[in-house]
Amino acid sequence: MLRKIIGARYYRDPNGDKEFETPRDIDGHGTHVAAIAVGVTVPGVSYYGVAAGTARGGSPESRLAIYQVCFKYECPGSAILAAFDDCIHDGVDVISVSIGGIPGLRSDLKHDPIAIGSFHAVERGILVAASAGNSGPTLNTVVNDAPWVFSVAASSIDRDFKSNLVFGDSKVIKVFYCYAYFNFFYINIIFLIVFVNVIRISFLYKYCIAYQLIKN
C-alpha cells in the first residue's frame, strides 16, 4: 500500500504562540487542499446522497510532504521562505502553495516571499502552483501572479445539487444549492423552487450557475 505522507515540517511562530507549531492540520484547510492535489481514489462518495460518484485528487498516486507555515493570525515571510528552502533541499517535484495576500495590499515581486521562494524553486526545476486568491471575479483581484508561478483559481461546475426540504407538516419543497462569494464574505445559498412563475435574481447572475427559482 502506498504511504501517502512521507514528510512533515513546521516552523516557529515569531509571536511565540505554540498552538500552530505542529505539522498537524489545525483548521482543516491543509487537509482539504491536500485531498484535491493528491487524494487517493475513493468510490461511492456523495453529499448525503447528492452528487454520487468517485472522488480522487489530481494526482492520486503522488506522495505528500507537509510544510506548516501559517499560524493563528499570519503566514510570516520567514516561515514561507524557510519552507521553500526545505522543499528544495528535500527534493520535491511540485510545490503547492495555498496561501495568498489581499489584493491591493500585497508586496511587489522584490519583497513578496512567495514570489522570491518560488523563483528559487522554479530555477531548480520544481513546479510551483499557487492560489490565485479568493477575491474574484472582479478585476485586479488575482494574487500570486508572478510569471514563474502556476496560478490556480477556482471555477464553477455544470451541475445543480438538488434535494428535498421536508417540513414538519410533511410539506416538501425542492431546493438546489449554490456556493457564492461576495465582497470577502462566503455565502452558502439554498434556492427554494417555489410554486410561482419563474423568478430571476439578476444580482446573483455572475456568481452562480443556474440560480433561478423555477416553478415545480
SESE-573721 format. One record per residue: x, y, z of N, C-alpha, C in turn. Coordinates in steps of 0.001 Angstrom, whole numbers. Each point is the difference from the previous one (the first is absolute). Layout:
REM SESE-573721
{rec {X, Y, Z}, {X, Y, Z}, {X, Y, Z}}
...
This chain:
REM SESE-573721
{rec {848, -1199, 0}, {-848, 1199, 0}, {880, 1244, 0}}
{rec {-376, 990, -798}, {767, 1229, -107}, {-41, 781, 1309}}
{rec {1164, 392, 491}, {55, 882, 1166}, {-126, 1428, -504}}
{rec {-1125, 638, 296}, {-310, 1309, -600}, {885, 1111, 578}}
{rec {50, 136, 1313}, {770, 1087, 624}, {1408, -503, 296}}
{rec {981, 616, -630}, {1386, -446, 158}, {875, 1054, 671}}
{rec {-586, 1142, 351}, {786, 1024, 678}, {-899, 1056, 604}}
{rec {467, 622, 1091}, {-789, 1061, 637}, {939, 900, 798}}
{rec {-123, 1299, -212}, {808, 976, 728}, {-902, 1123, 501}}
{rec {418, 641, 1062}, {-684, 1215, 445}, {1057, 1026, 399}}
{rec {-437, 1247, 161}, {925, 1097, 238}, {-440, 805, 1212}}
{rec {882, 796, 522}, {-261, 732, 1233}, {-850, 1237, -259}}
{rec {-969, 202, 858}, {-827, 1206, -63}, {811, 1161, 562}}
{rec {238, 1069, -779}, {788, 1121, 510}, {-644, 713, 1180}}
{rec {-1309, -228, 203}, {-687, 614, 1139}, {31, -887, 1242}}
{rec {601, -1187, -122}, {142, -872, 1161}, {-1203, -871, 313}}
{rec {-1018, 19, -849}, {-1190, -827, 220}, {326, -1445, -400}}
{rec {-163, -931, 923}, {365, -1404, -246}, {-1118, -830, -618}}
{rec {-1216, 557, -73}, {-1159, -795, -423}, {184, -585, -1401}}
{rec {571, 786, -923}, {120, -444, -1382}, {1399, -520, -323}}
{rec {834, -158, 992}, {1333, -545, -244}, {-74, -1520, -24}}
{rec {-595, -485, -1059}, {-205, -1429, -222}, {-270, -210, -1472}}
{rec {410, -1113, -572}, {-357, -271, -1392}, {-1438, -478, -174}}
{rec {-683, -241, 1113}, {-1389, -453, -83}, {-908, 1136, -460}}
{rec {-1072, -370, -684}, {-961, 973, -508}, {-901, 465, 1145}}
{rec {-30, 1296, 239}, {-791, 532, 1115}, {-1430, 317, -426}}
{rec {-183, 596, -1185}, {-1329, 479, -385}, {-615, -723, -1204}}
{rec {687, -1003, -552}, {-558, -781, -1091}, {368, 482, -1384}}
{rec {551, 1186, -118}, {318, 546, -1318}, {1069, -832, -708}}
{rec {1063, -344, 708}, {1075, -775, -613}, {-463, -1369, -461}}
{rec {-841, -645, 799}, {-523, -1313, -370}, {-846, 93, -1264}}
{rec {-828, 1029, -59}, {-856, 227, -1175}, {840, 190, -1257}}
{rec {999, 860, 74}, {844, 281, -1165}, {811, -1234, -394}}
{rec {523, -735, 997}, {779, -1199, -289}, {-851, -1047, -712}}
{rec {-1264, -126, 409}, {-892, -976, -647}, {-267, 376, -1444}}
{rec {-141, 1292, -279}, {-201, 443, -1378}, {1224, -331, -850}}
{rec {1182, 190, 574}, {1229, -197, -767}, {343, -1474, -188}}
{rec {2, -778, 1080}, {546, -1359, -87}, {-893, -1045, 666}}
{rec {-1257, 316, 261}, {-879, -949, 667}, {-161, -1297, -772}}
{rec {-12, -1121, 705}, {-162, -1301, -656}, {-1422, -137, -524}}
{rec {-201, -958, -902}, {-1314, -236, -588}, {-923, -657, 1024}}
{rec {-1173, 599, 207}, {-982, -524, 949}, {-1339, -148, -725}}
{rec {-444, -1225, -253}, {-1273, -200, -709}, {-1195, 148, 935}}
{rec {-1152, 268, -596}, {-1261, -9, 738}, {-181, 1135, 976}}
{rec {538, 1181, -284}, {-179, 1137, 910}, {-1176, 854, -462}}
{rec {-569, 764, 919}, {-1085, 920, -337}, {-154, 1004, 1128}}
{rec {-780, 1034, -254}, {-347, 958, 1047}, {-1428, -289, 429}}
{rec {-143, -868, 998}, {-1304, -437, 476}, {-856, -530, -1164}}
{rec {640, -784, -872}, {-716, -601, -1114}, {-20, 830, -1261}}
{rec {466, 1242, 61}, {21, 888, -1161}, {1394, -29, -621}}
{rec {57, 109, -1327}, {1266, 43, -744}, {847, -1241, 259}}
{rec {-617, -1144, -66}, {715, -1256, 258}, {1003, -284, -1109}}
{rec {1108, -639, 371}, {1007, -353, -981}, {1298, -403, 664}}
{rec {1085, 100, -739}, {1329, -342, 493}, {810, 1275, 210}}
{rec {595, 150, 1159}, {822, 1175, 311}, {1477, -370, -119}}
{rec {790, 922, -513}, {1444, -225, -96}, {690, 1347, -148}}
{rec {1255, 51, 415}, {793, 1201, -173}, {560, 86, -1401}}
{rec {703, 1092, -260}, {564, 189, -1329}, {1079, -1005, -338}}
{rec {770, -424, 990}, {1062, -982, -220}, {-31, -1011, 1142}}
{rec {-939, -954, -44}, {-255, -875, 1153}, {1156, -913, 381}}
{rec {949, -226, -885}, {1121, -875, 330}, {1213, 763, 535}}
{rec {-101, 1314, 75}, {1126, 799, 505}, {87, -83, 1518}}
{rec {1205, 210, 503}, {217, 57, 1444}, {-6, 1459, 461}}
{rec {-104, 179, 1305}, {-247, 1323, 558}, {996, 324, 1107}}
{rec {600, 1180, -103}, {812, 546, 1084}, {-661, 1303, 451}}
{rec {-104, 199, 1301}, {-756, 1119, 557}, {954, 1010, 623}}
{rec {-266, 1286, -274}, {812, 1077, 560}, {-961, 1038, 594}}
{rec {-107, 8, 1320}, {-964, 863, 691}, {638, 1364, 255}}
{rec {-487, 1042, -704}, {610, 1329, 113}, {-957, 1053, 552}}
{rec {-1256, -348, 191}, {-984, 984, 454}, {-331, -204, 1471}}
{rec {-260, 1104, 670}, {-312, -21, 1418}, {-1367, 623, 228}}
{rec {-297, 372, 1201}, {-1358, 432, 337}, {-421, 1242, -777}}
{rec {909, 945, -155}, {-371, 1265, -622}, {765, 332, -1279}}
{rec {1003, -777, -360}, {797, 375, -1153}, {777, -1196, -550}}
{rec {508, 199, -1208}, {922, -944, -631}, {1280, 794, -278}}
{rec {908, 87, 969}, {1148, 907, -129}, {943, -393, -1124}}
{rec {612, 1015, -600}, {924, -238, -1094}, {1184, -847, 399}}
{rec {440, 117, 1248}, {1145, -795, 450}, {-298, -1484, -66}}
{rec {-1214, -397, 402}, {-387, -1413, -50}, {-199, -459, -1447}}
{rec {-593, 852, -833}, {-235, -359, -1396}, {1321, -240, -719}}
{rec {957, 897, 192}, {1298, -146, -666}, {759, -1217, 533}}
{rec {-94, -243, 1303}, {647, -1188, 562}, {-602, -1271, -579}}
{rec {-1313, 1, -204}, {-662, -1176, -570}, {424, -227, -1445}}
{rec {108, 1071, -773}, {486, -151, -1377}, {1410, -589, -8}}
{rec {857, 497, 877}, {1362, -543, 81}, {-23, -1494, 331}}
{rec {-860, -379, 948}, {-84, -1411, 379}, {-574, -849, -1130}}
{rec {-984, 525, -719}, {-562, -737, -1143}, {1080, -294, -1036}}
{rec {800, 1020, -285}, {1080, -181, -973}, {1003, -1032, 507}}
{rec {382, 116, 1277}, {968, -927, 586}, {-547, -1426, 42}}
{rec {-1312, -141, 262}, {-613, -1325, 100}, {-213, -658, -1361}}
{rec {136, 760, -1069}, {-114, -577, -1340}, {-1413, -219, -485}}
{rec {-931, 859, 384}, {-1373, -168, -472}, {-87, 298, -1495}}
{rec {-1037, -493, -636}, {-215, 228, -1429}, {-958, 1153, -268}}
{rec {-981, 171, 887}, {-1012, 1043, -160}, {-244, 634, 1367}}
{rec {-151, 1323, 18}, {-370, 708, 1230}, {-1374, 615, -213}}
{rec {-934, -329, 879}, {-1342, 577, -33}, {-136, 979, 1161}}
{rec {-260, 1270, -331}, {-67, 1060, 1012}, {-1418, 545, 50}}
{rec {-762, -401, 1007}, {-1367, 498, 131}, {-18, 1167, 989}}
{rec {770, 1014, -330}, {113, 1215, 817}, {-24, 1176, -959}}
{rec {-654, 1064, 378}, {-15, 1176, -864}, {-236, 1262, 784}}
{rec {523, 1100, -516}, {-186, 1288, 641}, {-1342, 620, -349}}
{rec {-227, 1195, 524}, {-1229, 741, -279}, {258, 913, -1199}}
{rec {-836, -64, -1045}, {220, 862, -1164}, {97, 1464, 411}}
{rec {953, 704, -550}, {187, 1404, 326}, {959, 230, 1146}}
{rec {216, -1029, 834}, {900, 126, 1148}, {1226, -888, -137}}
{rec {92, -762, -1058}, {1111, -925, -156}, {1275, 738, -384}}
{rec {1122, -623, 300}, {1302, 582, -295}, {334, -141, -1480}}
{rec {949, 819, -479}, {468, -200, -1358}, {888, -1241, -35}}
{rec {382, -412, -1202}, {718, -1266, -145}, {1314, -30, 775}}
{rec {648, 1149, 169}, {1289, 44, 679}, {-122, -232, 1504}}
{rec {-1216, 133, 531}, {-192, -153, 1446}, {-1033, -1068, 363}}
{rec {-570, -654, -993}, {-1023, -1025, 234}, {692, -1334, 286}}
{rec {-140, -563, 1217}, {714, -1242, 326}, {-393, -1183, -879}}
{rec {-1256, -66, -442}, {-414, -1100, -876}, {644, 155, -1372}}
{rec {32, 1221, -514}, {637, 229, -1304}, {1492, -311, 70}}
{rec {651, 422, 1087}, {1444, -227, 137}, {301, -1486, 175}}
{rec {-708, -654, 920}, {235, -1415, 244}, {-302, -855, -1209}}
{rec {-1101, 320, -682}, {-373, -783, -1178}, {998, 193, -1135}}
{rec {586, 1187, -107}, {1004, 239, -1043}, {1185, -960, 167}}
{rec {456, -135, 1241}, {1129, -900, 251}, {-382, -1458, -256}}
{rec {-1253, -352, 305}, {-447, -1380, -256}, {-90, -279, -1495}}
{rec {-637, 912, -736}, {-147, -183, -1448}, {1367, -22, -670}}
{rec {924, 795, 506}, {1354, 31, -549}, {663, -1373, 77}}
{rec {-466, -810, 959}, {551, -1344, 190}, {-915, -1084, -567}}
{rec {-920, 389, -850}, {-837, -967, -703}, {-1219, -472, 755}}
{rec {-395, 707, 1054}, {-1171, -384, 794}, {-1192, 861, -420}}
{rec {-1104, -626, -372}, {-1215, 736, -332}, {-631, 546, 1281}}
{rec {-371, 1277, -2}, {-678, 613, 1138}, {-1405, 412, -431}}
{rec {-1013, -642, 586}, {-1400, 357, -233}, {-494, 754, 1220}}
{rec {-608, 1159, -208}, {-415, 839, 1124}, {-1417, 509, -201}}
{rec {-673, 239, 1109}, {-1365, 510, -28}, {-42, 1397, -618}}
{rec {-960, 209, -896}, {-192, 1329, -599}, {-860, 891, 875}}
{rec {-406, -505, 1167}, {-770, 803, 946}, {-1479, -341, 8}}
{rec {-722, 612, 929}, {-1432, -263, 181}, {-850, 1249, -208}}
{rec {528, 975, -742}, {-667, 1299, -56}, {-646, 324, -1341}}
{rec {-77, -963, -916}, {-601, 281, -1305}, {-1510, 43, 50}}
{rec {-653, 155, -1148}, {609, 70, -1331}, {243, 1418, -504}}
{rec {8, 1006, 842}, {232, 1364, -461}, {1450, 193, -427}}
{rec {291, 1088, -674}, {1322, 257, -545}, {1034, 251, 1092}}
{rec {1244, -303, -320}, {1146, 303, 863}, {-83, -671, 1368}}
{rec {-500, -1226, 26}, {-110, -724, 1267}, {867, -1257, 49}}
{rec {737, -294, -1064}, {857, -1180, -25}, {1270, 262, 803}}
{rec {389, -970, 818}, {1263, 75, 743}, {890, -1160, -456}}
{rec {1235, 5, 460}, {973, -1030, -404}, {79, -105, -1523}}
{rec {187, 1145, -649}, {13, 36, -1463}, {1392, 254, -566}}
{rec {1036, -349, 740}, {1354, 111, -538}, {108, -849, -1267}}
{rec {756, 446, -999}, {49, -715, -1289}, {460, -1445, 105}}
{rec {750, -340, 1037}, {531, -1365, 121}, {-887, -901, 869}}
{rec {-1111, 536, 481}, {-917, -763, 856}, {-1195, -475, -814}}
{rec {-399, -1248, 223}, {-1208, -542, -620}, {-1170, 382, 902}}
{rec {-693, 1097, -327}, {-1094, 512, 839}, {-1276, -789, -260}}
{rec {-654, -433, 1067}, {-1186, -858, -104}, {-1187, 715, 640}}
{rec {-1071, 168, -769}, {-1201, 674, 492}, {-1170, -971, 52}}
{rec {-974, 322, 812}, {-1218, -805, 87}, {-865, 228, -1231}}
{rec {-853, -958, -286}, {-902, 109, -1137}, {-1371, -511, 427}}
{rec {-880, -173, -963}, {-1338, -505, 286}, {-175, -1358, -661}}
{rec {-1085, -646, 288}, {-304, -1299, -591}, {-1345, 72, -701}}
{rec {-288, -1009, -790}, {-1220, 18, -806}, {-1092, -880, 582}}
{rec {-23, -132, 1331}, {-1016, -838, 635}, {-760, 790, 1054}}
{rec {-1257, -345, 214}, {-785, 502, 1123}, {-78, -1101, 1048}}
{rec {37, 381, 1263}, {-154, -961, 1082}, {-1410, 160, 560}}
{rec {-898, -856, -478}, {-1409, 121, 336}, {-380, -985, 1104}}
{rec {-940, 415, 826}, {-482, -878, 1059}, {-1375, 480, 434}}
{rec {-553, -662, 1022}, {-1305, 366, 539}, {140, 582, 1394}}
{rec {-739, 1075, 258}, {-84, 588, 1327}, {-1336, -414, 596}}
{rec {32, -834, 1047}, {-1217, -578, 568}, {-334, 715, 1306}}
{rec {-1231, 551, 99}, {-447, 705, 1191}, {-752, -944, 937}}
{rec {-248, 479, 1199}, {-656, -828, 1008}, {-1393, -426, -381}}
{rec {-672, 788, -840}, {-1349, -371, -441}, {30, -851, -1264}}
{rec {1197, -560, -300}, {218, -879, -1156}, {-16, 733, -1332}}
{rec {-46, 1323, 26}, {90, 764, -1231}, {1420, -105, -543}}
{rec {140, -218, -1286}, {1305, -177, -629}, {238, 1116, -1014}}
{rec {1131, 667, 111}, {394, 1016, -968}, {1337, -416, -597}}
{rec {87, 1, -1310}, {1241, -355, -673}, {960, 1198, 39}}
{rec {1262, -290, 273}, {995, 1068, 98}, {1245, -402, -784}}
{rec {841, 974, -336}, {1326, -329, -488}, {992, 983, 578}}
{rec {1253, -407, -15}, {1054, 642, 776}, {961, 763, -905}}
{rec {446, 1150, 481}, {999, 771, -739}, {967, 613, 997}}
{rec {1268, 59, -399}, {1041, 551, 858}, {483, 1297, -623}}
{rec {-57, 1092, 719}, {335, 1308, -566}, {964, 753, 890}}
{rec {590, 1034, -563}, {987, 803, 717}, {-261, 1475, -282}}
{rec {-265, 761, 1040}, {-298, 1412, -167}, {842, 843, 944}}
{rec {822, 860, -542}, {693, 1020, 786}, {646, -544, 1272}}
{rec {821, -1028, -160}, {765, -596, 1079}, {-837, -841, 967}}
{rec {-1275, -245, -314}, {-821, -844, 861}, {-492, -1199, -804}}
{rec {149, -1199, 567}, {-517, -1199, -646}, {-1479, -156, 362}}
{rec {-792, -370, -983}, {-1428, -172, 240}, {-427, -1350, -565}}
{rec {-580, -832, 835}, {-600, -1246, -478}, {-1469, 281, -266}}
{rec {-416, -201, -1230}, {-1344, 398, -407}, {-815, -1227, -366}}
{rec {-1170, -110, 573}, {-946, -1039, -404}, {-1193, 697, -641}}
{rec {-260, -306, -1259}, {-1097, 614, -714}, {-1232, -895, 90}}
{rec {-1094, 571, 421}, {-1251, -740, 61}, {-677, 23, -1357}}
{rec {-422, -1144, -438}, {-762, -108, -1240}, {-1470, 128, 385}}
{rec {-543, 1166, -184}, {-1317, 343, 533}, {-1086, -257, -1035}}
{rec {-1239, 140, 436}, {-1152, -333, -842}, {-563, 1255, -658}}
{rec {877, 778, -605}, {-432, 1204, -704}, {727, 30, -1336}}
{rec {-214, 1065, -754}, {688, 133, -1270}, {1502, 160, 234}}
{rec {765, -203, -1046}, {1450, 73, 108}, {422, 1392, 475}}
{rec {865, 23, 1008}, {531, 1254, 533}, {1494, 16, -283}}
{rec {480, 1027, -626}, {1424, 96, -277}, {638, 981, 984}}
{rec {1134, -378, 523}, {712, 837, 961}, {1252, 526, -684}}
{rec {-105, 1140, -647}, {1099, 487, -832}, {1243, 312, 815}}
{rec {-157, 366, 1278}, {1153, 349, 834}, {982, -1158, 108}}
{rec {-505, -1239, -33}, {849, -1162, 201}, {482, -618, -1301}}
{rec {-340, 602, -1127}, {217, -670, -1282}, {1439, -425, -226}}
{rec {958, 908, 250}, {1378, -335, -338}, {681, -843, 1060}}
{rec {-680, -274, 1127}, {625, -773, 1061}, {-470, -1449, 36}}
{rec {-1171, -285, -473}, {-550, -1349, 101}, {-361, -514, -1391}}
{rec {-111, -1289, -111}, {-164, -628, -1309}, {-1452, 107, -479}}
{rec {-897, -623, 700}, {-1388, -49, -435}, {-866, 341, 1206}}
{rec {-62, 1277, 320}, {-512, 408, 1304}, {-1450, 452, -89}}
{rec {-726, -270, -1057}, {-1351, 504, -78}, {-948, -909, 779}}
{rec {-1020, 632, 580}, {-1011, -750, 737}, {-1043, -475, -1024}}
{rec {-206, -1280, -60}, {-770, -584, -1076}, {-1307, -582, 538}}
{rec {-1043, 187, -761}, {-1282, -559, 386}, {97, -1522, 24}}
{rec {-543, -618, 1057}, {53, -1456, 123}, {-987, -631, -974}}
